[in-house]
Structure formats: C-alpha cells, structure tokens
Amino acid sequence: MNIDKILKFFVPKDHSFYPLFEEDVKNMVRATELLKEMLSYTETEDHERIHKEIKEVEHIGDQITDKAYQQLNKSFITPFDREDIHELTAHIDDVVDSINGVSRRICLYKPKKLLPVYKQMADMIHEAAKEVQLCVHSLNDAAANKKEITKACNNVTAIEHKADDYYYIAVSELFEKEKDPAELLKNNKILEILERCVDEEEDITDVIKAIMIKMA
C-alpha cells in the first residue's frame, strides 16, 4: 500500500466536490430538457431562441468544470481518485457540448423537416441524464447506495443500446428514402450527434462504475 492510500485512512477527505458534481449534472439535465423543447418546435425562430438558452447552459457547464479542476489542483485528499474526478467532470461536460452541437446544427442547417426519431432520441437522452443524476447524487454515500447506483448505471446501458437501435434504423431509412443529398447530409449529422450524446452519458456511468470498484 503506498503512502497516498495510507494517508486516506487518517486525513479527512475534501467533500467540496460533491456540490460541484450535483450542480454539474443538474446543468446537464437542464440541457436535455431544452433539447426536448427545441425538438417540439418546427419554426426557425423557436430553434434559435432555445439554442441561445442551450448555449448559456453550456457556458455555465464550462464554469462548473473549471471550478472542479481548480478544486482538484488545490485539494490534498480527494473523495476518490483524482483521475476519476477529472474523467467524471469531463464526460458530463462532453454531453452538454454535444447537445449544444445538435442545437447549433439545427439552427445552421435548417433542415426542411425534423425527423420524428429526433424527439425519440432526445427523450432517451433526457431519460439517461436523469439516471446519471441519480448516480451522481448517490455517490455522496456510495457504499449505502450501491444498489441504486448499479441499477441506474444498468438503466443507462439499456437506454444506450436502445438509442443505438433507433440510430441505425433511422440512418438506414434516411439513405433509402431521402433523395436530396443536402438534406441527407444534414439529417445524418444531426442523428450522429444525438446518438453520441447517449454514448457520452454511458461514459459517465463507466467512470462511476470504476469508482465503485475502487471503493469496494
């Protein structure tokens, strides 16, 4: 056992990270809510209005990420491994960045119509975000909440598999039915980023599962 691990038994851990994690994941859930709202509209003006809100949420997420990194740099004993704190924060930030990327492309590309599958995938992104939020909230007492965390992580994996199925079917139908090359490219890119959002949410739960293994 190295000196860092020995010290962790005797030196109080810095619990200032937990409020930052909670704030960060709450901000991510807000981004998913705005994405769902955006995809419920068809008018460009509504898309642009909501994109501004998503961009602000993305900016808030960047500020929270910076706070977490600053706290990491000045903390001696952390609640769990430093690299896991870094990865957890980075992956939450990735999800919000990707949601911002989807909304920005919808505003820039102005597809002639939004595919119905967009809303279905946005629902899955939001559903997975709520499960991630439960995981992060439960980390404050990971040992007591092991069952809840494991269940929520498994739910995110199931959502990710479902989103993959929706994505591949949607891409197949798009290439089969869309005759306008520009519309095909626009919709294909938007679908790609929507699917990436769920992948990145699963990345968060992968970090959480690694944390749970190390805490065992």
Phi, psi and omega in degrees: 000127182280172187297325180298317180292324178295316181299327182297339178284336189245337182260131179302139179281152178278110182266010180290347180287327186301315176300326178292318177298315180298315180296319182295314183287329175297321177295322178296316178299320178299320178298320179292325177295318179293323177298315177301317180297316181302317184282355175274350179255158178244345184275140180301321181300319178293320178299315181293322179297314182287328176300322177299320178293318179296320179298322177293320177297319178298321178294318177298319178300320177298321179294319178295318178301315178299319179298317181297318179293321177296318178295323179296320182292333184253000181267136180272309179245120183257159182297332171208181190307142184300319181294330178288323175298316179298313181295317180301312181295318182296319182289324175298317178298322179300318182298313181295321177299318181291321176297318175299322179295321177297310184295323179295318181291324176299319179290321183282316185283329182048060178301149183299326175210150176271127181295141178305329181294337177303312181295322180295318180289325177297322176298319179292322177299317179292317179300316179294323180298321179294323177293319177297319179300319177298317178301310184296318178299322183284344181296338181301332173220071189299321182297316181289334186253021185303316182297314181297318180295314180299316180298316181295319177298317178295324178296321178295319177300317179295320178295320180297319178296319178296317179297322176301314180299314179299319182297310184292322176295317181296319179295318179300314180294323180298313181289335180280322190255331185279120183263345180272114183301322181295315179294324178299314181295317180300308184292324179297319180292318179297317177300318181301316183286324175301316179295324179297324179304315181290323175302316182291329174292322176293327176301323178298315182291332175297319177295317180297320177296322177295320178298317181296321179296316181292332180280342184296000000 
